[in-house]
Amino acid sequence: MAPMTTAGEEMYALVERLYPLCRSITGDGVRATLEIVGEYVPLRVHEVPTGTQVLDWTVPQEWNIRDAYIADSAGRRVVDFAASSLHVLGYSVPVSATMPLAELRAHLYTLPEHPSWVPYRTSYYQPEWGFCLAQETLDALPDGEYEVRIDSTLADGHLTYAEHVVPGQVPDEVIVSCHVCHPSLANDNLAGIAVATYLARALAERTPYYTYRFIFAPGTIGAITWLARNADRVDRVRHGLVLACAGDPGQLTYKQSRRGDAEIDRVMRHILAASERPHRVTEFTPYGYDERQFCSPGFDLGVGSLSRTPYAGYPEYHTSADNLDFVSPEAMADTLAVCREAFAVLDRNRRYVNLSPYGEPQLGRRGLYDSLGGRSDAKEAQMAMLWVLSLSDGEHGLLDVAERSGLPFDTVAAAAGALHGAGLIKA
């Protein structure tokens, strides 16, 4: 019998499958990525034509690449796209030429401070071509003539993104977003794609209160396109979370929404503090991932961002060192666990009204004290009932009760369930 695998191991295996693909903001690499994700959760794929106006932006031409290399005079490929999709400047226009190294250098990108690493660079909106390579590779190249070949196309096509919806008890939505535009970068953002995928699978095991909409889209232009195409229904979005850099060994970091006091902000702060995990909570800044699009002032959605080490916060960021060795099943499993814990709180954070608000209702004759008999946490559960009754005024939610009382949210939610069952409170 084969050994059972954990969710962390399964997420890591998904990252391994996606890692070799050459992704960009458009093109067949994105489609191939979504096709694989679609094996895990059903996706609705959207194709938006080049030239479509999306808010202040325009959907660009589609980029695809088949091969690229730099070859020396002996025909040996000294830089080869087939070895890594990072070797080509993203969105490079086609080129076929022979030139001396002195001329070629203007189109080469390296990281002198990390001579064995290959940088990740793009030129999405300016026609350019180039290669990314290790500084030590460049240093070893002798002067002479080199054949330069980029077999790419930049033509009218489509921008591709996908959605997966987990139906809830109400049409109000929680959006979960991750970007699918980076090539062979394991943490940024293949780990985010994997965690989002397995979070969707976990939510589908039950019927959540909210409807959860997962958005797999290229960064910036993808989120802007989604917002432009859904502007008439974003009022359904009650909460949201952007997932990125979800698999590195660093501590968890939650970046708050632009509002700073959105319910998702409070839930994430509560969950991280209660879990006693090492973590950081940071203020919103209008730079980073797609939380800045969802939180732009015209939309002002309550969307935060969860990562481990944030963007640009680790040396391996946007380099070939962000590889399969940099992420781990354990880190992705921990990120997934926090998401599940947070959404479990979000789904149960109701406001109640006390139906017996004049004085303390008699709990004993309703069997509520009897239900606590023998429980090691009987005193805590009793206090939770009293706190819920005290704050069930239609203005305070269960998270307010947990924060004010210092009691675990699960204990508070269980107390509310018992009181509701006894007819003492109503939602």
Backbone hydrogen bonds in HBPLUS format (Angstrom, degrees):
<---DONOR---> <-ACCEPTOR-->    atom                        ^
c    i                          cat <-CA-CA->   ^        H-A-AA   ^      H-
h    n   atom  resd res      DA  || num        DHA   H-A  angle D-A-AA Bond
n    s   type  num  typ     dist DA aas  dist angle  dist       angle   num
A0010-GLU N   A0006-THR O   2.97 MM   4  6.28 155.1  2.03 150.6 158.1     1
A0011-MET N   A0007-ALA O   2.84 MM   4  6.07 156.9  1.89 151.6 157.6     2
A0012-TYR N   A0008-GLY O   2.95 MM   4  6.16 157.5  2.00 145.6 152.1     3
A0013-ALA N   A0009-GLU O   2.95 MM   4  6.18 152.4  2.03 142.8 150.1     4
A0014-LEU N   A0010-GLU O   3.04 MM   4  6.35 146.5  2.15 142.7 151.4     5
A0015-VAL N   A0011-MET O   2.97 MM   4  6.33 157.7  2.02 151.5 157.3     6
A0016-GLU N   A0012-TYR O   2.92 MM   4  6.26 155.0  1.98 149.3 156.3     7
A0017-ARG N   A0013-ALA O   3.09 MM   4  6.39 149.8  2.18 141.8 149.0     8
A0018-LEU N   A0014-LEU O   3.05 MM   4  6.33 154.7  2.11 151.8 158.5     9
A0019-TYR N   A0015-VAL O   2.90 MM   4  5.86 140.6  2.06 150.8 160.9    10
A0021-LEU N   A0018-LEU O   3.14 MM   3  5.82 148.4  2.25 121.5 129.9    11
A0030-VAL N   A0027-GLY O   3.20 MM   3  5.75 131.8  2.45 109.8 119.8    12
A0031-ARG N   A0027-GLY O   3.37 MM   4  6.79 159.4  2.42 143.0 148.8    13
A0032-ALA N   A0028-ASP O   2.83 MM   4  6.01 160.6  1.87 149.6 154.6    14
A0033-THR N   A0029-GLY O   3.03 MM   4  6.14 150.6  2.12 137.3 145.3    15
A0034-LEU N   A0030-VAL O   2.93 MM   4  6.22 162.7  1.96 154.9 158.7    16
A0035-GLU N   A0031-ARG O   2.86 MM   4  6.05 145.4  1.98 146.3 156.6    17
A0036-ILE N   A0032-ALA O   3.17 MM   4  6.42 150.6  2.26 141.8 147.8    18
A0037-VAL N   A0033-THR O   3.01 MM   4  6.35 167.7  2.03 153.2 156.5    19
A0038-GLY N   A0034-LEU O   2.83 MM   4  5.87 145.3  1.95 138.6 148.4    20
A0039-GLU N   A0036-ILE O   2.91 MM   3  5.35 158.1  1.96 111.5 118.9    21
A0040-TYR N   A0037-VAL O   2.89 MM   3  5.44 153.4  1.96 115.2 123.5    22
A0041-VAL N   A0037-VAL O   3.13 MM   4  6.48 157.6  2.18 153.4 160.2    23
A0044-ARG N   A0163-GLU O   2.82 MM 119  5.23 161.1  1.85 152.9 159.5    24
A0163-GLU N   A0044-ARG O   2.95 MM 119  5.23 148.2  2.05 133.3 142.9    25
A0046-HIS N   A0161-TYR O   2.71 MM 115  5.38 176.8  1.71 169.1 169.4    26
A0161-TYR N   A0046-HIS O   3.10 MM 115  5.38 156.6  2.16 144.7 151.8    27
A0048-VAL N   A0159-LEU O   2.84 MM 111  5.07 169.3  1.85 149.5 153.1    28
A0159-LEU N   A0048-VAL O   2.79 MM 111  5.07 153.1  1.87 140.0 147.4    29
A0052-THR N   A0049-PRO O   3.19 MM   3  5.88 155.8  2.25 139.1 140.0    30
A0050-THR N   A0157-GLY O   2.99 MM 107  5.41 149.5  2.08 131.6 129.6    31
A0051-GLY N   A0059-VAL O   2.84 MM   8  5.13 177.4  1.84 142.2 142.6    32
A0059-VAL N   A0052-THR O   2.91 MM   7  5.29 164.7  1.93 149.2 153.1    33
A0054-VAL N   A0057-TRP O   2.80 MM   3  5.17 165.9  1.82 139.9 144.2    34
A0057-TRP N   A0054-VAL O   2.88 MM   3  5.17 159.4  1.92 133.5 133.9    35
A0062-GLU N   A0155-ALA O   2.74 MM  93  5.51 143.4  1.87 161.1 158.0    36
A0155-ALA N   A0062-GLU O   3.08 MM  93  5.51 154.2  2.14 153.1 153.3    37
A0064-ASN N   A0153-THR O   3.06 MM  89  5.39 157.5  2.11 150.0 155.6    38
A0153-THR N   A0064-ASN O   2.83 MM  89  5.39 155.5  1.89 155.7 159.6    39
A0066-ARG N   A0151-ASP O   2.91 MM  85  5.67 174.0  1.92 170.6 171.6    40
A0151-ASP N   A0067-ASP O   2.77 MM  84  5.15 162.1  1.80 152.2 157.5    41
A0081-PHE N   A0068-ALA O   2.95 MM  13  5.14 171.3  1.96 146.8 148.1    42
A0069-TYR N   A0149-ARG O   2.85 MM  80  5.46 152.7  1.92 152.4 159.2    43
A0149-ARG N   A0069-TYR O   3.05 MM  80  5.46 164.0  2.07 168.7 167.3    44
A0070-ILE N   A0079-VAL O   2.92 MM   9  5.11 149.7  2.02 142.8 146.4    45
A0078-VAL N   A0070-ILE O   2.78 MM   8  5.78 141.6  1.92 152.4 165.2    46
A0079-VAL N   A0070-ILE O   3.38 MM   9  5.11 154.7  2.45 139.6 139.8    47
A0071-ALA N   A0147-GLU O   2.90 MM  76  5.05 161.2  1.93 144.3 150.6    48
A0147-GLU N   A0071-ALA O   2.87 MM  76  5.05 154.1  1.94 150.2 154.4    49
A0072-ASP N   A0076-ARG O   2.94 MM   4  5.51 154.9  2.00 147.9 149.2    50
A0075-GLY N   A0072-ASP O   2.85 MM   3  5.30 163.0  1.88 120.0 124.2    51
A0083-ALA N   A0080-ASP O   2.98 MM   3  5.53 150.8  2.06 113.2 121.4    52
A0084-SER N   A0081-PHE O   3.14 MM   3  5.23 126.6  2.44  98.5 111.8    53
A0087-HIS N   A0084-SER O   3.19 MM   3  5.81 165.8  2.21 115.7 119.8    54
A0132-CYS N   A0087-HIS O   2.75 MM  45  4.56 159.0  1.79 115.4 122.8    55
A0089-LEU N   A0130-GLY O   3.00 MM  41  4.98 178.5  2.01 122.1 122.4    56
A0092-SER N   A0089-LEU O   3.02 MM   3  5.58 129.3  2.28 150.6 146.8    57
A0090-GLY N   A0121-ARG O   2.92 MM  31  6.25 162.9  1.95 147.4 142.2    58
A0123-SER N   A0090-GLY O   2.92 MM  33  5.92 146.6  2.03 145.5 151.7    59
A0093-VAL N   A0128-GLU O   2.94 MM  35  5.93 153.6  2.01 138.7 146.9    60
A0095-VAL N   A0150-ILE O   3.21 MM  55  5.08 153.5  2.28 126.6 133.6    61
A0150-ILE N   A0095-VAL O   2.79 MM  55  5.08 159.7  1.83 153.4 152.5    62
A0097-ALA N   A0148-VAL O   2.94 MM  51  5.27 161.3  1.98 150.2 156.2    63
A0148-VAL N   A0097-ALA O   2.73 MM  51  5.27 176.0  1.73 166.4 165.3    64
A0099-MET N   A0146-TYR O   2.99 MM  47  5.52 156.7  2.05 149.4 152.8    65
A0146-TYR N   A0099-MET O   2.85 MM  47  5.52 156.4  1.90 142.7 148.8    66
A0103-GLU N   A0100-PRO O   3.01 MM   3  5.48 130.3  2.26 110.0 121.8    67
A0104-LEU N   A0100-PRO O   3.00 MM   4  6.27 156.4  2.06 151.1 158.7    68
A0101-LEU N   A0144-GLY O   2.99 MM  43  5.92 138.7  2.16 158.3 170.4    69
A0105-ARG N   A0101-LEU O   2.95 MM   4  6.02 145.4  2.07 154.3 159.6    70
A0107-HIS N   A0104-LEU O   2.83 MM   3  5.62 164.7  1.85 129.0 134.3    71
A0108-LEU N   A0105-ARG O   3.12 MM   3  5.12 164.6  2.14 114.8 113.6    72
A0131-PHE N   A0107-HIS O   2.88 MM  24  6.32 157.3  1.93 166.7 174.3    73
A0109-TYR N   A0131-PHE O   2.90 MM  22  6.25 147.1  2.01 154.3 163.4    74
A0133-LEU N   A0109-TYR O   3.02 MM  24  6.32 161.8  2.05 168.3 171.0    75
A0114-HIS N   A0111-LEU O   2.87 MM   3  5.33 149.3  1.97 116.3 125.9    76
A0117-TRP N   A0114-HIS O   2.99 MM   3  5.64 167.2  2.01 128.7 132.9    77
A0136-GLU N   A0115-PRO O   2.98 MM  21  5.31 167.3  2.00 143.4 139.3    78
A0320-SER N   A0118-VAL O   2.77 MM 202  5.07 135.1  1.97 141.4 155.2    79
A0120-TYR N   A0318-HIS O   2.91 MM 198  5.09 140.2  2.07 145.0 134.4    80
A0137-THR N   A0134-ALA O   3.00 MM   3  5.16 129.5  2.26  99.7 113.4    81
A0138-LEU N   A0134-ALA O   3.09 MM   4  6.52 158.6  2.14 153.2 158.5    82
A0139-ASP N   A0135-GLN O   2.85 MM   4  6.09 160.6  1.89 152.7 158.4    83
A0140-ALA N   A0137-THR O   3.20 MM   3  5.28 134.1  2.42  96.5 108.6    84
A0141-LEU N   A0138-LEU O   3.06 MM   3  5.36 160.9  2.10 110.6 116.7    85
A0162-ALA N   A0216-PHE O   2.95 MM  54  5.19 160.2  1.99 144.0 150.5    86
A0216-PHE N   A0162-ALA O   2.91 MM  54  5.19 171.8  1.91 151.8 154.5    87
A0164-HIS N   A0214-PHE O   2.95 MM  50  5.01 147.6  2.06 136.6 144.6    88
A0214-PHE N   A0164-HIS O   2.73 MM  50  5.01 178.0  1.73 162.0 161.9    89
A0166-VAL N   A0212-TYR O   2.77 MM  46  5.03 165.7  1.79 153.0 158.0    90
A0212-TYR N   A0166-VAL O   2.97 MM  46  5.03 157.1  2.02 149.2 150.1    91
A0169-GLN N   A0208-PRO O   2.93 MM  39  6.41 132.6  2.16 139.1 153.5    92
A0169-GLN N   A0209-TYR O   2.88 MM  40  4.75 124.3  2.19 106.2 122.5    93
A0170-VAL N   A0209-TYR O   3.02 MM  39  6.20 142.2  2.17 172.1 174.3    94
A0211-THR N   A0172-ASP O   2.97 MM  39  6.03 173.2  1.97 164.6 163.5    95
A0173-GLU N   A0236-ARG O   2.80 MM  63  5.67 169.6  1.81 137.5 141.2    96
A0238-ARG N   A0173-GLU O   2.79 MM  65  5.70 160.6  1.83 153.8 158.6    97
A0174-VAL N   A0211-THR O   2.83 MM  37  6.23 147.7  1.94 154.5 161.4    98
A0213-ARG N   A0174-VAL O   2.84 MM  39  6.15 161.1  1.88 154.0 160.5    99
A0175-ILE N   A0239-HIS O   3.05 MM  64  6.58 153.7  2.12 143.7 144.5   100
A0241-LEU N   A0175-ILE O   2.86 MM  66  6.37 149.4  1.96 153.5 163.7   101
A0176-VAL N   A0213-ARG O   2.88 MM  37  6.20 155.1  1.94 149.8 152.9   102
A0215-ILE N   A0176-VAL O   2.78 MM  39  6.12 161.7  1.81 157.2 162.0   103
A0177-SER N   A0241-LEU O   2.96 MM  64  6.40 156.3  2.01 148.8 156.5   104
A0243-LEU N   A0177-SER O   2.86 MM  66  6.17 164.8  1.89 171.1 175.7   105
A0178-CYS N   A0215-ILE O   3.07 MM  37  6.49 154.6  2.14 172.1 177.9   106
A0217-ALA N   A0178-CYS O   3.23 MM  39  6.61 161.1  2.27 162.5 164.5   107
A0180-VAL N   A0217-ALA O   2.97 MM  37  5.46 140.0  2.14 109.5 119.4   108
A0185-LEU N   A0183-PRO O   2.70 MM   2  5.77 129.3  1.96 117.8 101.4   109
A0186-ALA N   A0322-ASP O   2.94 MM 136  5.65 160.1  1.98 134.2 135.0   110
A0191-ALA N   A0186-ALA O   2.88 MM   5  6.14 132.2  2.12 150.6 165.0   111
A0193-ILE N   A0189-ASN O   3.06 MM   4  6.44 153.4  2.13 150.7 157.8   112
A0194-ALA N   A0190-LEU O   2.95 MM   4  6.22 160.7  1.99 151.4 156.3   113
A0195-VAL N   A0191-ALA O   2.93 MM   4  6.14 164.4  1.96 150.8 154.6   114
A0196-ALA N   A0192-GLY O   2.96 MM   4  6.04 163.0  1.99 146.5 151.7   115
A0197-THR N   A0193-ILE O   2.95 MM   4  6.11 157.5  2.00 147.3 153.6   116
A0198-TYR N   A0194-ALA O   3.03 MM   4  6.28 163.1  2.06 152.6 156.2   117
A0199-LEU N   A0195-VAL O   2.82 MM   4  5.91 141.6  1.97 146.0 157.3   118
A0200-ALA N   A0196-ALA O   2.98 MM   4  6.19 155.3  2.04 147.0 152.7   119
A0201-ARG N   A0197-THR O   3.14 MM   4  6.46 152.7  2.21 140.6 148.0   120
A0202-ALA N   A0198-TYR O   2.99 MM   4  6.11 153.0  2.06 137.0 144.1   121
A0203-LEU N   A0199-LEU O   2.95 MM   4  6.20 160.7  1.99 152.9 157.3   122
A0204-ALA N   A0200-ALA O   3.10 MM   4  6.26 145.8  2.22 142.5 151.4   123
A0205-GLU N   A0202-ALA O   3.15 MM   3  5.45 157.0  2.20 106.4 113.5   124
A0206-ARG N   A0203-LEU O   3.27 MM   3  5.95 168.3  2.29 116.0 119.5   125
A0222-GLY N   A0218-PRO O   2.95 MM   4  4.54 123.9  2.27 122.6 134.1   126
A0221-ILE N   A0219-GLY O   2.68 MM   2  5.81 115.6  2.09 120.4 104.8   127
A0224-ILE N   A0220-THR O   2.91 MM   4  6.07 165.0  1.93 159.7 164.6   128
A0225-THR N   A0221-ILE O   2.93 MM   4  5.96 149.5  2.02 134.3 142.8   129
A0226-TRP N   A0222-GLY O   2.90 MM   4  6.19 158.7  1.94 149.1 154.9   130
A0227-LEU N   A0223-ALA O   2.91 MM   4  6.14 162.7  1.94 150.8 155.3   131
A0228-ALA N   A0224-ILE O   2.89 MM   4  6.08 158.8  1.93 147.8 153.9   132
A0229-ARG N   A0225-THR O   2.99 MM   4  6.15 155.4  2.05 149.8 155.9   133
A0230-ASN N   A0226-TRP O   2.99 MM   4  6.03 119.0  2.37 139.0 154.4   134
A0230-ASN N   A0227-LEU O   3.21 MM   3  5.05 144.7  2.34  95.0 105.3   135
A0233-ARG N   A0230-ASN O   2.94 MM   3  5.45 165.9  1.96 120.1 124.3   136
A0236-ARG N   A0233-ARG O   3.11 MM   3  5.88 167.9  2.13 119.1 122.6   137
A0237-VAL N   A0234-VAL O   2.94 MM   3  5.31 153.2  2.01 109.8 118.1   138
A0240-GLY N   A0302-GLY O   2.99 MM  62  6.07 118.6  2.38 155.4 143.8   139
A0304-GLY N   A0240-GLY O   3.15 MM  64  6.40 152.7  2.23 140.4 133.9   140
A0242-VAL N   A0304-GLY O   2.84 MM  62  6.24 151.6  1.92 144.1 153.5   141
A0306-LEU N   A0242-VAL O   2.87 MM  64  6.19 158.0  1.91 166.6 172.6   142
A0244-ALA N   A0306-LEU O   3.32 MM  62  6.63 158.5  2.37 158.7 160.0   143
A0308-ARG N   A0245-CYS O   2.87 MM  63  5.91 150.5  1.96 150.4 152.5   144
A0328-SER N   A0247-GLY O   3.17 MM  81  5.95 142.5  2.32 147.1 154.4   145
A0280-ARG N   A0252-LEU O   2.90 MM  28  6.44 140.3  2.06 146.6 159.1   146
A0253-THR N   A0307-SER O   2.73 MM  54  5.31 170.6  1.74 149.3 147.0   147
A0307-SER N   A0253-THR O   2.98 MM  54  5.31 166.0  2.00 158.6 162.9   148
A0254-TYR N   A0280-ARG O   2.88 MM  26  6.31 162.3  1.91 155.8 160.0   149
A0282-THR N   A0254-TYR O   2.85 MM  28  6.24 160.9  1.88 153.4 159.6   150
A0255-LYS N   A0305-SER O   2.80 MM  50  5.04 169.4  1.81 156.6 159.4   151
A0305-SER N   A0255-LYS O   2.95 MM  50  5.04 158.9  1.99 145.2 150.9   152
A0256-GLN N   A0282-THR O   3.02 MM  26  6.25 173.8  2.03 160.3 159.4   153
A0260-GLY N   A0257-SER O   3.09 MM   3  5.17 118.2  2.49  96.7 111.3   154
A0265-ASP N   A0262-ALA O   2.94 MM   3  5.20 124.1  2.26 103.1 117.8   155
A0266-ARG N   A0262-ALA O   3.16 MM   4  6.60 156.9  2.21 155.0 160.7   156
A0267-VAL N   A0263-GLU O   2.89 MM   4  6.11 163.3  1.92 154.7 159.6   157
A0268-MET N   A0264-ILE O   2.95 MM   4  6.02 166.1  1.97 146.4 150.1   158
A0269-ARG N   A0265-ASP O   2.99 MM   4  6.14 160.9  2.03 148.3 154.0   159
A0270-HIS N   A0266-ARG O   2.94 MM   4  6.08 159.4  1.98 146.7 152.7   160
A0271-ILE N   A0267-VAL O   2.86 MM   4  6.04 170.2  1.87 157.8 160.2   161
A0272-LEU N   A0268-MET O   3.00 MM   4  6.00 170.3  2.01 149.3 152.5   162
A0273-ALA N   A0269-ARG O   3.06 MM   4  6.08 160.0  2.10 143.8 149.8   163
A0274-ALA N   A0270-HIS O   2.84 MM   4  5.93 166.3  1.86 154.2 158.7   164
A0275-SER N   A0271-ILE O   2.94 MM   4  5.97 145.5  2.06 145.4 154.1   165
A0276-GLU N   A0273-ALA O   3.20 MM   3  5.38 148.4  2.30 103.0 112.0   166
A0292-ARG N   A0289-TYR O   3.33 MM   3  6.48 167.8  2.35 128.9 129.7   167
A0293-GLN N   A0290-ASP O   3.03 MM   3  5.16 139.9  2.20 100.7 111.6   168
A0294-PHE N   A0290-ASP O   3.17 MM   4  6.55 167.0  2.19 157.4 158.5   169
A0295-CYS N   A0291-GLU O   2.84 MM   4  5.80 144.3  1.97 143.1 152.9   170
A0296-SER N   A0293-GLN O   3.23 MM   3  5.18 161.8  2.26 100.9 106.3   171
A0301-LEU N   A0294-PHE O   3.04 MM   7  5.65 162.5  2.07 148.9 145.5   172
A0299-PHE N   A0296-SER O   2.89 MM   3  5.66 142.4  2.03 128.3 137.5   173
A0300-ASP N   A0296-SER O   2.69 MM   4  5.41 165.3  1.71 159.1 158.9   174
A0303-VAL N   A0301-LEU O   2.92 MM   2  5.58 129.5  2.18 107.7  92.5   175
A0313-GLY N   A0310-PRO O   2.93 MM   3  5.30 146.3  2.05 138.7 138.0   176
A0317-TYR N   A0314-TYR O   3.04 MM   3  5.61 165.1  2.06 122.0 126.9   177
A0319-THR N   A0316-GLU O   3.12 MM   3  5.48 123.7  2.46 149.8 138.2   178
A0322-ASP N   A0319-THR O   3.08 MM   3  5.77 167.1  2.10 117.4 121.5   179
A0326-PHE N   A0323-ASN O   2.98 MM   3  5.38 150.6  2.07 110.5 119.6   180
A0332-MET N   A0328-SER O   3.21 MM   4  6.47 168.6  2.22 153.9 156.7   181
A0333-ALA N   A0329-PRO O   2.87 MM   4  5.99 155.7  1.93 147.6 155.1   182
A0334-ASP N   A0330-GLU O   2.98 MM   4  6.18 148.4  2.09 143.2 151.4   183
A0335-THR N   A0331-ALA O   3.01 MM   4  6.31 158.7  2.06 149.5 154.8   184
A0336-LEU N   A0332-MET O   2.90 MM   4  6.12 162.9  1.93 151.3 156.1   185
A0337-ALA N   A0333-ALA O   2.93 MM   4  6.10 154.1  1.99 142.3 149.4   186
A0338-VAL N   A0334-ASP O   3.08 MM   4  6.36 157.5  2.14 150.0 154.6   187
A0339-CYS N   A0335-THR O   3.10 MM   4  6.40 159.7  2.15 150.0 155.5   188
A0340-ARG N   A0336-LEU O   2.95 MM   4  6.23 160.5  1.99 154.0 159.2   189
A0341-GLU N   A0337-ALA O   2.91 MM   4  6.13 158.3  1.96 149.3 155.5   190
A0342-ALA N   A0338-VAL O   2.86 MM   4  6.03 162.2  1.89 151.5 156.5   191
A0343-PHE N   A0339-CYS O   2.95 MM   4  6.12 166.0  1.97 152.7 156.1   192
A0344-ALA N   A0340-ARG O   2.98 MM   4  6.06 143.3  2.11 140.6 150.5   193
A0345-VAL N   A0341-GLU O   3.17 MM   4  6.48 147.0  2.28 143.7 151.3   194
A0346-LEU N   A0342-ALA O   2.90 MM   4  6.19 166.3  1.92 151.5 155.7   195
A0347-ASP N   A0343-PHE O   2.88 MM   4  5.90 158.2  1.93 142.8 147.9   196
A0348-ARG N   A0345-VAL O   3.03 MM   3  5.29 135.9  2.23 104.0 116.2   197
A0349-ASN N   A0345-VAL O   3.00 MM   4  5.95 113.0  2.46 150.9 167.7   198
A0350-ARG N   A0348-ARG O   2.80 MM   2  5.68 130.5  2.04 112.9  97.1   199
A0398-LEU N   A0350-ARG O   3.08 MM  48  5.92 128.5  2.35 140.7 153.2   200
A0394-GLY N   A0352-TYR O   2.97 MM  42  5.35 140.5  2.13 156.7 144.8   201
A0353-VAL N   A0426-LYS O   2.77 MM  73  5.36 149.8  1.86 150.5 160.7   202
A0426-LYS N   A0353-VAL O   3.00 MM  73  5.36 147.9  2.11 138.9 148.8   203
A0354-ASN N   A0392-SER O   2.76 MM  38  5.12 145.1  1.88 150.7 139.9   204
A0355-LEU N   A0424-LEU O   2.75 MM  69  5.22 167.5  1.77 144.8 146.8   205
A0366-ARG N   A0363-LEU O   3.11 MM   3  5.31 143.3  2.25 102.8 113.8   206
A0368-LEU N   A0363-LEU O   3.14 MM   5  5.37 149.5  2.23 157.2 148.9   207
A0367-GLY N   A0364-GLY O   2.94 MM   3  5.19 161.2  1.97 113.3 116.9   208
A0371-SER N   A0367-GLY O   3.15 MM   4  6.29 141.1  2.31 136.8 145.4   209
A0372-LEU N   A0369-TYR O   2.94 MM   3  5.36 156.1  1.99 111.0 118.9   210
A0373-GLY N   A0370-ASP O   3.14 MM   3  5.43 163.0  2.17 111.3 116.5   211
A0375-ARG N   A0372-LEU O   3.02 MM   3  5.62 164.7  2.04 139.5 142.4   212
A0378-ALA N   A0375-ARG O   3.20 MM   3  5.00 150.2  2.29 111.7 108.1   213
A0381-ALA N   A0377-ASP O   2.84 MM   4  6.08 162.3  1.87 161.4 167.1   214
A0382-GLN N   A0378-ALA O   2.88 MM   4  6.06 153.5  1.95 147.8 155.1   215
A0383-MET N   A0379-LYS O   2.95 MM   4  6.20 161.2  1.99 147.8 152.7   216
A0384-ALA N   A0380-GLU O   2.91 MM   4  6.16 148.4  2.01 144.1 153.4   217
A0385-MET N   A0381-ALA O   3.09 MM   4  6.41 151.6  2.18 144.0 150.3   218
A0386-LEU N   A0382-GLN O   3.11 MM   4  6.48 159.1  2.15 150.6 155.9   219
A0387-TRP N   A0383-MET O   2.87 MM   4  6.10 157.1  1.92 151.6 158.0   220
A0388-VAL N   A0384-ALA O   2.88 MM   4  6.06 162.5  1.91 151.0 155.8   221
A0389-LEU N   A0385-MET O   2.98 MM   4  6.20 165.1  2.00 150.5 154.5   222
A0390-SER N   A0386-LEU O   2.96 MM   4  6.08 152.5  2.04 141.1 149.2   223
A0391-LEU N   A0387-TRP O   2.96 MM   4  6.18 151.4  2.04 152.1 158.4   224
A0392-SER N   A0388-VAL O   2.94 MM   4  5.77 110.5  2.43 144.2 158.1   225
A0393-ASP N   A0391-LEU O   2.92 MM   2  5.54 130.7  2.16 105.8  91.0   226
A0400-ASP N   A0397-GLY O   3.05 MM   3  5.24 122.1  2.40  99.4 113.4   227
A0401-VAL N   A0397-GLY O   3.19 MM   4  6.62 150.5  2.28 143.4 151.7   228
A0402-ALA N   A0398-LEU O   2.91 MM   4  6.21 161.8  1.95 149.6 153.6   229
A0403-GLU N   A0399-LEU O   2.90 MM   4  6.07 165.3  1.93 151.6 155.5   230
A0404-ARG N   A0400-ASP O   2.89 MM   4  5.98 165.3  1.92 150.4 155.0   231
A0405-SER N   A0401-VAL O   2.87 MM   4  5.84 158.2  1.91 150.6 156.8   232
A0406-GLY N   A0402-ALA O   2.86 MM   4  5.53 137.9  2.03 137.6 147.7   233
A0411-THR N   A0408-PRO O   3.11 MM   3  5.33 121.6  2.47 101.3 115.2   234
A0412-VAL N   A0408-PRO O   3.11 MM   4  6.46 157.2  2.16 152.4 159.0   235
A0413-ALA N   A0409-PHE O   2.80 MM   4  6.04 163.3  1.82 160.1 164.7   236
A0414-ALA N   A0410-ASP O   2.95 MM   4  6.10 154.7  2.02 142.8 149.6   237
A0415-ALA N   A0411-THR O   3.00 MM   4  6.22 152.1  2.08 142.4 150.0   238
A0416-ALA N   A0412-VAL O   2.92 MM   4  6.23 157.8  1.97 150.4 156.6   239
A0417-GLY N   A0413-ALA O   2.95 MM   4  6.22 152.2  2.03 144.5 152.1   240
A0418-ALA N   A0414-ALA O   3.04 MM   4  6.34 155.1  2.10 146.7 152.6   241
A0419-LEU N   A0415-ALA O   2.92 MM   4  6.18 163.7  1.95 155.2 159.6   242
A0420-HIS N   A0416-ALA O   2.84 MM   4  5.94 156.2  1.90 148.4 155.3   243
A0421-GLY N   A0417-GLY O   2.95 MM   4  6.09 154.4  2.01 143.0 150.1   244
A0422-ALA N   A0418-ALA O   3.04 MM   4  6.29 135.3  2.25 138.5 150.1   245
A0424-LEU N   A0419-LEU O   2.97 MM   5  5.36 161.3  2.00 162.3 156.8   246
A0423-GLY N   A0420-HIS O   3.07 MM   3  5.11 159.4  2.11 103.9 109.7   247
